[in-house]
Amino acid sequence: MLLDISRLLYSARHAGPGGIDRVELAYAQHFLRADARRPAYAVLHLFGRLYGVNPTGARRFIERLAARWNGPSGDDAAPKTPPKAGTDWRVYRALLAGHWMNNFQLRRRLRQHGTPPIFIVVSHHHLSVDYTIRRIRRFFGARCVCLLHDLIPIDFPEYVQPNRALRHQRATATIARWFDAVITNSQTTADAFRQLLRSKFAPGTSVPTIAVALPGVRAFPRGAPNPPPPAQSMPYFVVLGTIEPKKNHLLLLNLWTRLAETLAEPPRLKVIGARGWDNEQVVDHLERSKRLRGLVEEHNHLDDQAVGALLGDARALLMSSFTEGFGLPVAEALSSGVPVICSDIAAFREVGAGVPEYLDPLDLMAWRDMVLEYARPDSPRRAAQLERLSHWQAPRWQRHFEILENTLDDVTRAPRVCE
């Protein structure tokens, strides 16, 4: 196995992980552990060349990064100071343990195993550059497998930066041509990818195998949060995720503006997530609105324990997204025992099933009514969702990796795709 951890090396400088970072970290923990089923090497991918990280250094890096991002686990974990934003060089120093292998040394090492390696890309890193994957296939004789998170830049280009739509088109073309198998994070993503393949290729054309494996989800660690100050004793809601157009934060901020104008003591809103792109209106509301001051708080750099402390006492998680490939915040909130009010979109229904409250992401009045209902201390609708939530089953990493391992076995036995 050749596991590309290029994105993790870049993301390790952040105080907390994004959704794709969580998945890539889980893959690294699965494949790079000492007792893993398959021999595996963590590799850095640069312009079609792979550099093998020393196994000891790679495991130390993954362990330290997981500790930085996840914080202590368990309900009785002691509170800790949230990590500061910026690079933590102690995480990176772990990579210096032992000797790295260059492109040629890695190929010689792989030949000792006697079977062609499988190159796995968990993020979409470098997939938009066709020749890099072609070079890896030919130089190492490798099979290729990737995890496809969504097709939003292709299907909904209005929600992403202009260059991302073109990169995603190139990436999916690379996947269709050079990859033996694709793991999708949801049936929603699988259906979108199959539709894309049907539109691009004639019937009977060889295309990658597609397997659906929902990412595993765990409850956020709660720890022992500090008592809230008096100004924060009011009921509050949480929205979780990068501040970007598809998340539809503007609907919630407009809603809270209306609540500020019509209620004497409106509930609070906590916005958790890094600032992304094309978010000028949202940022203007957060920074300049007098009506939202004291009602809406922004938290950009929180680790999982800090997120868990805020989310655990919320009346509900609010997710008003227009589109998603997988409803990770929805699944995380439900795993943490927190009710969810979210958009009525396929990805959220796939992961949330019949538990959350589903609303039109454009219907501000419906969101207002639901927020006011859930803000009540004796809300019957919230109590009913908590009852439904008691029967909900979270996706598990064990099942995800069972599907993945079966797919890898099939890839090993199958003929290579055409060069």
C-alpha positions in Angstrom: 0.0 0.0 0.0 1.1 3.5 -0.8 -1.0 6.0 1.2 -0.7 9.6 0.1 -0.6 11.8 3.2 0.4 15.0 1.3 -2.8 16.8 2.5 -2.2 15.8 6.1 1.3 17.2 6.0 -0.2 20.5 4.9 -3.2 20.5 7.3 -1.2 19.6 10.4 -0.5 23.3 10.9 -4.2 23.9 11.6 -5.6 23.8 15.2 -8.4 21.5 14.1 -9.3 19.3 11.1 -11.7 19.8 8.3 -14.0 17.0 7.1 -11.5 15.5 4.5 -8.7 15.8 7.0 -10.6 13.6 9.5 -11.1 11.0 6.8 -7.4 11.0 5.7 -6.3 10.8 9.4 -8.6 7.7 9.9 -7.0 6.1 6.8 -3.5 6.8 8.1 -4.4 5.3 11.5 -5.8 2.2 9.8 -3.1 1.5 7.3 0.0 2.7 9.1 -0.4 1.0 12.4 2.2 -1.6 13.2 -0.1 -4.6 13.0 -1.9 -3.6 9.8 -3.1 -6.4 7.5 -1.2 -5.0 4.5 2.4 -3.6 4.3 1.9 0.1 3.9 4.1 3.1 3.3 3.1 6.8 3.9 4.2 8.8 0.9 4.5 12.4 -0.1 3.3 13.1 -3.6 5.2 15.8 -5.6 4.7 16.2 -9.4 4.4 12.4 -10.0 7.2 11.5 -7.7 6.6 9.7 -4.4 8.8 10.0 -1.4 8.4 7.4 1.3 8.2 8.5 4.9 10.1 6.4 7.5 7.4 4.1 9.1 8.4 5.0 12.6 8.3 8.7 11.8 5.0 8.4 10.0 3.3 6.6 13.0 4.6 9.2 15.4 3.4 12.0 13.2 -0.1 10.5 13.0 -0.2 9.9 16.8 0.8 13.5 17.6 -1.5 14.9 15.0 -4.5 12.9 16.3 -3.7 14.1 19.8 -3.5 17.7 18.7 -6.8 17.6 16.8 -8.9 15.2 18.9 -7.9 16.1 22.4 -8.4 13.8 25.3 -11.2 11.2 24.8 -13.7 9.9 27.3 -16.4 11.6 29.3 -14.0 12.1 32.3 -11.1 13.5 30.3 -9.6 16.5 32.0 -10.1 19.9 30.2 -7.1 21.2 28.3 -6.1 24.5 26.8 -7.3 24.6 23.1 -4.3 24.6 20.7 -3.3 27.9 19.3 -3.8 28.6 15.6 -0.6 28.2 13.6 2.1 25.6 13.1 2.9 23.1 15.9 6.4 22.1 15.0 6.4 19.3 17.5 4.0 17.4 15.2 6.3 17.9 12.2 9.4 17.0 14.1 8.1 13.4 14.4 8.6 13.0 10.6 12.4 13.4 11.1 12.7 10.0 12.7 14.6 7.7 10.4 15.4 7.8 6.7 13.0 8.9 3.9 13.1 7.0 0.6 13.3 8.9 -2.7 11.4 7.8 -5.8 13.9 5.1 -6.9 14.6 3.8 -3.4 10.9 3.4 -2.8 10.5 1.4 -6.1 13.3 -1.0 -5.1 11.7 -1.5 -1.7 8.3 -2.2 -3.2 9.8 -4.9 -5.5 10.7 -6.9 -2.5 7.0 -7.5 -1.8 6.4 -9.3 -5.1 3.0 -7.9 -5.9 2.1 -4.5 -7.6 1.4 -1.8 -5.0 -1.9 0.0 -4.6 -1.6 3.8 -4.5 -4.4 5.4 -2.4 -5.5 9.0 -2.5 -8.0 10.0 0.2 -8.2 13.7 -0.6 -8.4 15.0 -4.1 -4.8 16.0 -3.9 -3.1 16.4 -7.3 -5.8 14.4 -9.1 -6.4 17.3 -11.5 -3.0 16.8 -13.0 -3.3 13.8 -15.3 0.4 13.1 -15.9 1.2 12.7 -12.2 -1.1 9.7 -11.8 0.0 8.3 -15.1 3.6 8.6 -14.0 3.0 6.9 -10.7 1.2 4.0 -12.4 4.0 3.4 -14.9 7.0 4.0 -12.6 5.7 1.8 -9.7 3.5 -0.5 -11.7 0.8 0.6 -9.3 -3.0 0.1 -9.1 -4.8 3.2 -8.1 -7.8 3.7 -5.7 -9.2 7.0 -4.5 -11.9 8.3 -2.2 -14.4 10.6 -3.9 -16.0 13.1 -1.5 -18.4 14.9 -3.8 -19.0 16.3 -7.3 -20.3 19.7 -6.1 -17.8 21.8 -8.1 -19.2 20.1 -11.3 -22.9 19.9 -10.4 -23.1 23.2 -8.5 -20.2 25.4 -9.7 -22.0 28.5 -8.3 -21.0 27.4 -4.8 -17.3 27.1 -5.4 -14.3 29.2 -6.6 -14.2 29.4 -10.4 -11.0 27.4 -10.7 -12.3 24.6 -8.6 -14.9 23.6 -11.1 -12.2 23.1 -13.8 -9.9 21.3 -11.4 -12.7 18.9 -10.4 -13.6 18.2 -14.0 -9.9 17.3 -14.7 -9.8 15.2 -11.5 -12.8 13.1 -12.4 -11.4 12.6 -15.9 -8.1 11.4 -14.3 -10.1 9.1 -12.0 -12.1 7.7 -14.9 -9.0 7.0 -17.0 -6.3 5.9 -14.5 -8.1 4.5 -11.4 -9.1 0.9 -10.8 -11.6 1.6 -8.1 -13.4 4.5 -6.4 -14.7 4.6 -2.9 -17.5 7.1 -2.4 -18.5 8.5 0.9 -22.3 8.2 0.3 -24.8 6.9 -2.2 -25.5 10.5 -3.1 -21.9 10.9 -4.4 -21.9 7.5 -6.1 -25.1 8.3 -8.0 -23.6 11.7 -9.1 -20.4 10.0 -10.3 -22.3 7.3 -12.2 -24.3 10.0 -13.9 -21.1 11.8 -14.9 -19.6 8.6 -16.3 -22.7 7.9 -18.3 -22.6 11.4 -19.8 -18.9 11.1 -20.7 -18.4 7.5 -21.8 -20.2 5.2 -24.2 -21.9 2.1 -22.9 -19.4 -0.8 -22.5 -16.5 1.5 -21.8 -14.2 0.3 -19.0 -14.7 2.6 -16.0 -13.5 2.2 -12.3 -15.4 0.0 -9.9 -17.5 2.1 -7.5 -18.1 1.1 -3.9 -20.1 3.1 -1.3 -18.6 3.2 2.2 -19.8 5.9 4.6 -17.0 7.3 6.8 -17.1 6.4 10.4 -18.3 9.0 12.9 -17.6 9.3 16.5 -19.1 11.5 19.2 -17.2 14.7 20.1 -15.3 14.4 23.3 -17.0 16.5 25.9 -14.5 16.9 28.7 -15.4 19.2 31.6 -16.3 22.6 30.1 -15.9 25.7 32.2 -19.2 27.1 33.6 -20.7 29.6 31.1 -20.7 33.3 32.0 -24.2 34.7 32.8 -24.5 36.3 29.3 -24.3 32.8 27.8 -26.9 31.1 30.0 -29.6 31.7 27.3 -30.4 28.7 25.1 -28.2 28.6 22.0 -27.8 26.8 18.7 -24.6 25.8 16.8 -23.8 25.8 13.1 -20.7 23.8 12.3 -18.6 23.9 9.1 -16.4 26.0 6.9 -17.9 29.4 6.1 -18.5 29.1 2.4 -21.4 29.7 0.0 -22.9 26.1 -0.1 -23.3 26.1 3.7 -25.9 28.9 3.5 -24.8 30.7 6.7 -26.5 33.8 5.4 -30.0 32.4 5.9 -29.2 31.8 9.6 -27.7 35.3 10.1 -30.7 36.9 8.4 -32.9 34.8 10.7 -31.0 35.9 13.8 -31.2 39.5 12.6 -35.0 39.1 12.5 -35.1 37.5 16.0 -33.0 40.4 17.4 -35.7 42.8 16.1 -38.7 40.9 17.3 -37.8 39.2 20.5 -36.7 40.6 23.9 -34.4 37.7 24.7 -33.7 35.7 21.5 -31.6 32.5 21.7 -27.9 32.7 20.8 -26.1 31.3 17.8 -22.5 30.0 17.8 -20.8 29.8 14.4 -18.0 27.2 14.5 -15.7 26.9 11.5 -12.9 28.4 9.5 -13.6 31.2 7.1 -13.5 29.9 3.6 -14.2 31.8 0.3 -16.8 34.1 -1.3 -18.1 34.9 2.2 -18.0 38.7 2.2 -21.6 39.1 3.2 -21.4 36.6 6.0 -18.3 38.2 7.3 -19.8 41.6 7.2 -22.7 40.4 9.3 -20.4 38.8 11.8 -18.1 41.7 12.1 -20.3 44.8 11.6 -23.9 44.0 12.4 -25.0 45.9 15.6 -28.1 43.7 15.9 -26.1 40.5 16.0 -23.6 41.7 18.5 -23.9 39.6 21.6 -26.2 37.2 19.9 -23.9 35.5 17.4 -20.4 34.3 18.2 -17.8 33.1 15.8 -15.3 30.4 16.7 -12.6 29.7 14.0 -9.9 27.7 15.8 -11.3 25.0 18.0 -10.1 21.4 18.6 -12.6 18.6 19.0 -12.9 18.9 22.8 -13.8 22.5 22.6 -16.3 21.8 19.8 -17.8 19.1 21.9 -18.2 21.3 24.9 -20.2 23.9 22.8 -22.2 21.4 20.8 -23.2 19.3 23.8 -25.2 22.0 25.5 -26.8 23.3 22.3 -30.5 23.1 21.7 -29.7 21.8 18.2 -27.2 21.8 15.4 -28.3 23.9 12.5 -27.2 22.9 9.0 -28.8 25.0 6.2 -26.6 23.8 3.4 -27.7 23.9 -0.2 -25.8 20.7 -1.1 -23.3 18.3 0.5 -21.5 15.1 -0.5 -21.8 13.7 3.0 -23.5 15.1 6.1 -20.6 14.9 8.4 -21.6 17.6 10.9 -25.1 16.0 11.0 -23.7 12.6 11.8 -21.3 14.0 14.4 -24.1 15.9 16.2 -26.3 12.9 16.2 -23.5 10.7 17.5 -23.0 13.2 20.3 -26.7 13.0 21.3 -27.5 16.5 19.9 -30.7 17.1 17.9 -30.3 18.4 14.3 -32.3 20.8 12.2 -31.0 20.7 8.6 -31.8 21.2 5.0 -33.9 18.6 3.1 -31.2 17.4 0.8 -30.2 13.8 -0.2 -26.9 13.6 1.7 -28.5 14.7 5.0 -31.4 12.3 4.6 -29.0 9.4 3.8 -27.0 9.9 7.1 -29.7 11.2 9.3 -32.5 8.9 8.2 -35.7 9.8 10.0 -34.2 11.6 13.0 -33.5 15.3 12.1 -36.0 18.0 11.3 -35.7 18.6 7.5 -36.5 22.1 6.1 -36.2 23.9 2.8 -32.9 25.8 2.8 -34.6 28.9 1.4 -37.7 29.0 3.8 -36.6 31.4 6.4 -39.9 31.4 8.2 -39.9 27.7 8.6 -36.4 27.9 10.1 -37.6 30.7 12.4 -40.6 28.6 13.7 -38.4 25.5 14.2 -35.7 27.5 16.1 -38.2 29.1 18.4 -39.8 25.7 19.0 -36.5 24.0 19.9 -35.4 27.0 22.1 -38.3 26.2 24.4 -37.1 24.3 27.5 -40.2 22.0 27.3 -40.2 21.6 23.5 -42.2 18.5 22.5 -40.6 18.4 19.1 -37.1 18.4 20.5 -38.1 15.6 23.0 -39.5 13.6 20.1 -36.3 13.9 18.1 -34.3 12.8 21.1 -36.5 9.8 21.3 -35.9 9.0 17.6 -32.2 9.7 18.1 -32.0 6.9 20.8 -32.5 4.4 18.0 -30.1 5.9 15.4 -27.0 4.0 14.4 -23.8 6.0 13.6 -21.7 4.9 10.6 -18.6 3.0 11.8 -15.1 3.0 10.5 -15.0 -0.8 11.0 -17.7 -1.2 8.3 -16.0 1.4 6.1 -12.7 -0.5 6.1 -14.4 -3.8 5.6 -15.8 -2.5 2.3 -12.5 -0.9 1.4 -10.4 -4.0 2.1 -12.8 -6.1 0.0 -12.5 -3.6 -2.8 -8.7 -3.7 -2.6 -8.7 -7.5 -2.8 -10.8 -7.2 -6.0 -8.4 -4.6 -7.4 -5.4 -6.9 -6.7 -7.1 -9.8 -8.6 -8.5 -7.8 -11.5 -6.6 -6.9 -14.7 -5.1 -3.4 -14.7 -7.0 -0.6 -16.5 -5.6 0.3 -19.9 -2.6 2.6 -20.0 
